[in-house]
């Protein structure tokens, strides 16, 4: 099945206030948009850095050429606000959101004649941390023990919960108490590589997506046609400067192939990095007087999924229950041992992934084509995408090389 008509997956337009709280009238927001030649200040079509002002999408490219320029600025909020005050309007946010819905997109960005949103990162890699919540930690153990067989997951899930009880929720990762816990779990036969990164001293950190490969609100997300057990993962995503300073946040969907990762941890790349497997909110919200890291740490990220078969599921990811602080996770990613000269985005992990049976008892949840996935939190807005196979959604063709060629023309 290939999704070809927006009417088959949604029955309404999105309110700009749904996607960006208050259409960005409060807070400091940055993003990227494709600007066609007819609207570009120098007649060159391409991706521009944008911000929001009074419900309008504002061209900030006179001040910034890349998101890295924003993240590395000594006072990013100040310079983004200055750019927003003087920049030209590219149209109402509502109009740009409507034009960005996937069925109204040209086959290639280079052919696009409207202003359309792009994921709010360009040359920054997207990193991710896994098993940072107890509930997701246990599900990773289930995947491993089931060896990718979703039919075995229910039995194994019960065995693990019976063995572990609530010990993990009372254990601080890397603490001396984990030494004794590890001994007991090994004796009970349930120790796992996921428990190692969940309660041990070192967090799981992996590369989720290459620069410029992510999709954003209104686009299709991809799962491999061969995958029979996969799920969405609603998360808070941090924007981090080259110096390792956390300067803002957005929301994201860390689309995951449970059968691939469950078969072998060495298949993590296939499980996590595919065409359309990384979705980011339309804009990054910078930390200012209206929104702080402490606010991000208290976010409750809601997942709502509706399938073409009438299936519905929802759940919440409570950031307050994360086992390692965001600052600790960032410090494990960026340090004297590993630098990111263009900055990076970091998924913080999830505590909620759907597990309720969808088809047959005991088989749990997996995506169906056409699933509508919504991820939302009041501070950061809403991200809506539809599921399709990785080989059916638009190909990723606009990479860093093309971006460099664009910059040479401007």
C-alpha positions as CSV (number, residue, x, y, z in Angstrom):
1,X,0.0,0.0,0.0
2,X,1.2,3.5,-0.9
3,X,-0.4,6.5,0.7
4,X,-1.4,8.8,-2.1
5,X,-4.3,10.9,-0.8
6,X,-4.3,13.1,2.3
7,X,-8.1,12.5,2.6
8,X,-7.4,8.8,3.3
9,X,-5.5,9.6,6.5
10,X,-6.9,12.8,7.9
11,X,-10.1,14.7,7.8
12,X,-9.1,18.2,8.8
13,X,-6.4,20.9,8.4
14,X,-4.2,21.5,11.4
15,X,-4.5,24.7,13.4
16,X,-1.2,26.5,13.7
17,X,-1.8,26.8,17.4
18,X,-1.9,23.0,17.6
19,X,1.5,22.6,16.0
20,X,3.2,25.5,17.6
21,X,1.8,26.8,20.9
22,X,0.1,30.2,20.3
23,X,1.5,30.1,16.7
24,X,4.9,31.1,18.3
25,X,3.6,34.4,19.7
26,X,5.2,33.4,23.0
27,X,8.7,32.0,23.2
28,X,11.7,32.1,20.8
29,X,11.5,29.6,17.9
30,X,13.8,28.6,15.1
31,X,13.3,26.3,12.1
32,X,13.9,25.8,8.5
33,X,11.8,26.2,5.4
34,X,12.3,25.7,1.7
35,X,11.8,29.1,0.0
36,X,11.1,29.1,-3.7
37,X,13.0,31.4,-6.1
38,X,10.0,33.7,-6.5
39,X,10.1,34.6,-2.8
40,X,13.8,34.4,-2.1
41,X,15.5,37.7,-1.6
42,X,18.2,36.9,-4.2
43,X,16.1,34.7,-6.5
44,X,17.8,31.5,-5.4
45,X,15.5,28.8,-4.2
46,X,16.7,26.8,-1.2
47,X,16.5,26.2,2.6
48,X,16.4,29.2,4.8
49,X,16.5,29.6,8.6
50,X,13.2,31.0,9.8
51,X,11.7,32.2,13.1
52,X,8.2,33.2,14.1
53,X,6.6,36.6,14.7
54,X,3.0,37.4,15.3
55,X,1.8,34.1,13.7
56,X,4.1,34.7,10.6
57,X,7.0,32.7,9.4
58,X,10.0,35.1,9.1
59,X,13.1,34.8,7.0
60,X,16.1,35.0,9.3
61,X,18.7,34.1,6.7
62,X,20.1,37.6,6.6
63,X,21.5,36.8,10.1
64,X,21.9,33.0,9.9
65,X,22.8,30.5,7.2
66,X,22.7,27.4,9.3
67,X,21.1,26.1,12.5
68,X,24.7,25.7,13.7
69,X,25.0,29.5,13.5
70,X,22.1,29.8,15.9
71,X,23.2,27.1,18.3
72,X,26.7,28.5,18.5
73,X,25.8,32.2,19.0
74,X,26.8,33.6,22.4
75,X,23.2,34.8,23.0
76,X,21.0,32.8,20.6
77,X,17.7,34.2,21.9
78,X,18.8,37.8,21.5
79,X,20.1,37.4,17.9
80,X,17.1,35.3,16.8
81,X,14.7,38.0,18.2
82,X,16.6,40.7,16.3
83,X,16.5,38.6,13.1
84,X,12.8,38.1,13.6
85,X,12.1,41.8,14.1
86,X,13.8,42.8,10.9
87,X,13.2,39.8,8.7
88,X,10.7,39.6,5.8
89,X,7.5,37.6,6.2
90,X,7.2,34.4,4.2
91,X,3.6,34.0,5.0
92,X,1.3,33.0,7.8
93,X,2.3,30.0,9.8
94,X,-1.1,28.4,9.1
95,X,-0.5,28.7,5.3
96,X,3.0,27.3,5.5
97,X,1.7,24.3,7.6
98,X,-1.1,23.6,5.1
99,X,1.3,23.8,2.2
100,X,3.8,21.5,4.0
101,X,1.4,18.5,4.3
102,X,3.0,15.6,2.4
103,X,0.5,15.2,-0.5
104,X,1.0,18.8,-1.5
105,X,4.7,18.5,-1.7
106,X,6.5,18.5,-5.0
107,X,8.3,15.2,-5.8
108,X,11.6,17.0,-5.2
109,X,12.4,20.0,-3.1
110,X,14.1,21.7,-6.1
111,X,10.7,21.7,-7.8
112,X,8.7,23.1,-4.9
113,X,7.0,26.4,-5.6
114,X,5.6,27.1,-2.1
115,X,7.2,27.8,1.2
116,X,7.3,24.4,3.0
117,X,8.7,23.4,6.3
118,X,11.8,21.2,6.7
119,X,13.2,19.5,9.8
120,X,14.8,22.1,12.1
121,X,18.4,20.8,11.7
122,X,20.7,21.0,8.7
123,X,24.4,20.1,9.3
124,X,23.9,18.8,12.8
125,X,23.9,15.0,13.4
126,X,21.0,13.6,15.4
127,X,22.1,11.4,18.3
128,X,19.8,9.4,20.7
129,X,20.0,7.9,24.1
130,X,18.2,4.6,24.8
131,X,16.8,2.8,27.8
132,X,16.7,6.0,29.9
133,X,13.4,5.0,31.5
134,X,12.6,1.9,33.5
135,X,9.6,0.9,31.4
136,X,11.5,1.2,28.1
137,X,14.4,-0.6,29.7
138,X,12.3,-3.6,30.5
139,X,10.9,-3.6,26.9
140,X,14.4,-3.6,25.5
141,X,15.1,-6.7,27.6
142,X,11.9,-8.3,26.2
143,X,13.1,-7.6,22.7
144,X,16.4,-9.2,23.3
145,X,15.1,-12.3,25.1
146,X,12.4,-12.7,22.4
147,X,15.0,-12.6,19.6
148,X,12.7,-10.5,17.5
149,X,9.8,-12.9,17.8
150,X,6.8,-10.8,19.0
151,X,4.8,-13.9,19.7
152,X,7.1,-14.7,22.6
153,X,7.1,-11.3,24.1
154,X,4.1,-11.6,26.4
155,X,5.5,-14.7,28.2
156,X,9.0,-13.1,28.5
157,X,7.6,-9.8,29.7
158,X,5.8,-11.5,32.5
159,X,8.9,-13.5,33.5
160,X,11.1,-10.4,33.6
161,X,8.6,-8.3,35.6
162,X,8.2,-11.2,38.1
163,X,11.9,-11.4,38.5
164,X,12.7,-7.7,38.7
165,X,9.7,-6.3,40.6
166,X,10.2,-2.6,41.1
167,X,13.9,-2.7,42.0
168,X,15.0,-0.8,39.0
169,X,12.8,2.2,39.8
170,X,14.7,2.6,43.1
171,X,18.2,2.3,41.6
172,X,20.3,5.1,40.4
173,X,22.3,4.2,37.3
174,X,26.0,3.8,38.1
175,X,25.5,3.7,41.8
176,X,27.1,1.1,44.1
177,X,23.7,-0.5,44.6
178,X,23.7,-1.6,41.0
179,X,26.6,-3.9,41.7
180,X,24.6,-6.1,44.0
181,X,21.5,-5.8,41.8
182,X,23.6,-7.0,38.8
183,X,24.8,-10.0,40.7
184,X,21.2,-11.0,41.6
185,X,19.9,-10.6,38.1
186,X,22.8,-12.6,36.6
187,X,21.9,-15.4,39.1
188,X,18.3,-15.3,38.0
189,X,19.2,-15.5,34.4
190,X,17.7,-12.1,33.3
191,X,20.9,-10.0,33.0
192,X,21.0,-8.2,29.6
193,X,23.1,-5.7,27.7
194,X,20.2,-3.3,28.0
195,X,20.3,-3.6,31.8
196,X,24.0,-2.8,31.5
197,X,23.3,0.6,29.9
198,X,20.1,1.1,31.8
199,X,21.5,0.9,35.3
200,X,25.3,0.8,34.7
201,X,27.6,3.9,34.6
202,X,27.5,4.4,30.8
203,X,24.4,5.4,28.9
204,X,23.4,4.0,25.5
205,X,24.2,6.6,22.9
206,X,23.8,6.0,19.1
207,X,23.5,8.0,15.9
208,X,19.8,8.2,15.1
209,X,20.0,10.1,11.8
210,X,22.4,11.7,9.4
211,X,22.4,15.5,9.0
212,X,19.5,16.7,6.8
213,X,17.8,13.3,6.7
214,X,15.0,13.9,9.3
215,X,11.4,14.6,8.4
216,X,9.1,17.0,10.2
217,X,5.4,17.6,10.8
218,X,2.9,16.6,8.1
219,X,5.3,14.2,6.4
220,X,5.3,10.4,6.2
221,X,7.6,8.3,8.4
222,X,9.0,5.0,7.3
223,X,9.3,1.4,8.4
224,X,11.1,-1.3,6.5
225,X,8.7,-3.4,4.4
226,X,10.4,-6.5,5.9
227,X,9.7,-5.5,9.5
228,X,6.8,-7.1,11.3
229,X,7.3,-5.6,14.8
230,X,7.9,-1.9,15.1
231,X,6.7,1.1,17.0
232,X,6.8,4.9,17.5
233,X,8.8,6.4,20.4
234,X,7.7,9.9,21.6
235,X,10.6,11.9,23.0
236,X,11.9,15.3,24.0
237,X,14.9,16.2,21.7
238,X,17.5,18.7,22.9
239,X,19.3,21.2,20.7
240,X,22.9,21.4,21.8
241,X,25.7,23.9,20.9
242,X,29.2,22.9,19.7
243,X,30.4,23.7,23.3
244,X,27.9,21.2,24.7
245,X,25.5,23.8,26.0
246,X,21.8,22.9,25.9
247,X,20.1,25.8,24.2
248,X,16.6,24.6,23.3
249,X,14.3,21.6,22.7
250,X,11.7,20.1,20.3
251,X,9.8,16.9,20.1
252,X,10.5,13.8,18.1
253,X,9.6,10.3,17.1
254,X,12.4,7.8,17.3
255,X,10.8,5.2,14.9
256,X,12.0,1.8,15.9
257,X,12.1,-1.7,14.4
258,X,11.8,-4.0,17.4
259,X,12.2,-7.2,15.5
260,X,15.6,-6.1,14.0
261,X,17.1,-4.8,17.2
262,X,15.7,-7.8,19.1
263,X,17.5,-10.2,16.8
264,X,20.8,-8.6,17.5
265,X,22.1,-5.4,18.9
266,X,24.5,-5.3,16.0
267,X,21.4,-4.5,13.8
268,X,20.8,-1.2,15.7
269,X,21.7,0.8,12.6
270,X,19.0,-1.0,10.5
271,X,16.5,-0.7,13.4
272,X,17.0,3.0,13.9
273,X,18.2,4.7,10.7
274,X,16.0,4.3,7.6
275,X,14.3,6.6,5.2
276,X,11.8,8.7,7.2
277,X,12.7,6.9,10.5
278,X,13.4,10.1,12.4
279,X,10.8,12.8,12.8
280,X,11.3,16.2,14.5
281,X,8.9,18.9,15.5
282,X,8.5,21.8,13.1
283,X,10.5,24.3,15.3
284,X,13.1,24.3,18.0
285,X,12.1,26.3,21.1
286,X,15.1,28.1,22.5
287,X,15.4,28.5,26.3
288,X,14.4,32.0,27.4
289,X,12.4,33.7,30.1
290,X,9.3,31.7,28.9
291,X,10.8,28.2,28.7
292,X,13.8,26.6,30.4
293,X,15.6,23.3,30.6
294,X,13.8,22.8,33.9
295,X,10.5,23.1,32.0
296,X,11.7,20.6,29.5
297,X,12.6,18.2,32.3
298,X,9.0,18.3,33.5
299,X,7.3,17.8,30.2
300,X,4.7,15.1,29.7
301,X,4.9,13.9,26.1
302,X,1.7,12.4,24.9
303,X,1.5,9.8,22.1
304,X,-1.8,9.2,20.3
305,X,-2.0,6.7,17.5
306,X,-5.0,6.0,15.2
307,X,-4.9,3.3,12.6
308,X,-6.9,2.9,9.4
309,X,-8.3,-0.3,11.0
310,X,-9.9,1.7,13.8
311,X,-7.2,0.8,16.3
312,X,-6.4,3.5,18.9
313,X,-3.8,3.7,21.6
314,X,-2.4,6.5,23.7
315,X,0.2,7.0,26.5
316,X,2.4,9.5,28.2
317,X,6.2,9.9,28.5
318,X,6.8,11.7,31.8
319,X,10.2,13.3,31.6
320,X,10.3,13.6,35.4
321,X,10.8,9.8,35.6
322,X,14.0,9.8,33.4
323,X,16.7,7.8,35.1
324,X,19.6,10.1,34.0
325,X,19.3,13.9,33.8
326,X,19.4,15.5,30.4
327,X,22.6,17.3,31.4
328,X,24.3,14.0,32.3
329,X,23.3,12.5,29.0
330,X,24.6,15.5,27.0
331,X,27.9,15.2,29.0
332,X,28.2,11.6,27.9
333,X,27.7,12.5,24.3
334,X,29.9,15.7,24.0
335,X,33.1,16.0,26.0
336,X,36.9,16.3,25.6
337,X,36.6,12.8,24.2
338,X,34.2,13.6,21.4
339,X,33.4,17.0,19.8
340,X,30.5,18.2,17.6
341,X,31.7,21.4,15.9
342,X,28.3,22.1,14.4
343,X,26.3,21.2,17.5
344,X,23.8,18.3,17.6
345,X,20.3,17.2,18.4
346,X,19.8,14.6,21.1
347,X,16.8,12.3,21.6
348,X,16.4,11.7,25.4
349,X,14.6,8.3,25.2
350,X,11.1,7.2,26.0
351,X,9.2,5.4,28.8
352,X,6.2,4.6,26.6
353,X,6.0,2.5,23.5
354,X,2.7,0.7,22.6
355,X,2.6,-2.9,23.7
356,X,-1.1,-3.7,23.8
357,X,-2.3,-6.5,21.4
358,X,-3.4,-5.1,18.0
359,X,-4.3,-8.2,16.0
360,X,-3.8,-11.6,17.8
361,X,-3.6,-12.1,21.5
362,X,0.0,-12.2,22.7
363,X,1.5,-10.5,19.6
364,X,1.5,-7.0,21.0
365,X,1.7,-3.8,18.8
366,X,3.1,-3.1,15.4
367,X,2.5,-0.4,12.9
368,X,0.1,-0.6,10.0
369,X,0.4,1.5,6.9
370,X,-1.6,4.7,7.2
371,X,-1.2,4.9,11.0
372,X,-1.5,8.5,12.1
373,X,1.0,9.2,14.9
374,X,0.7,12.3,17.0
375,X,3.3,13.4,19.6
376,X,2.5,16.5,21.7
377,X,3.4,18.4,24.8
378,X,2.1,21.9,25.8
379,X,5.4,23.7,25.7
380,X,6.6,22.3,22.4
381,X,3.5,21.7,20.3
382,X,2.4,18.8,18.2
383,X,4.1,16.5,15.6
384,X,1.8,14.5,13.3
385,X,3.0,11.9,10.8
386,X,1.7,9.0,8.8
387,X,3.3,5.6,8.5
388,X,4.4,4.1,5.2
389,X,7.1,1.8,3.9
390,X,10.5,3.3,3.6
391,X,10.6,2.6,-0.1
392,X,7.3,4.3,-0.8
393,X,7.8,7.7,0.9
394,X,9.8,10.5,-0.8
395,X,13.4,9.7,-1.3
396,X,16.0,11.6,0.7
397,X,17.8,13.6,-2.0
398,X,18.7,17.0,-0.6
399,X,21.8,16.4,1.5
400,X,24.8,18.4,2.8
401,X,26.5,18.5,-0.6
402,X,23.4,20.1,-2.2
403,X,23.2,22.5,0.7
404,X,26.8,23.6,0.3
405,X,26.1,24.3,-3.4
406,X,23.1,26.4,-2.4
407,X,25.2,28.4,0.1
408,X,27.7,29.2,-2.6
409,X,25.0,30.8,-4.6
410,X,23.7,33.0,-1.8
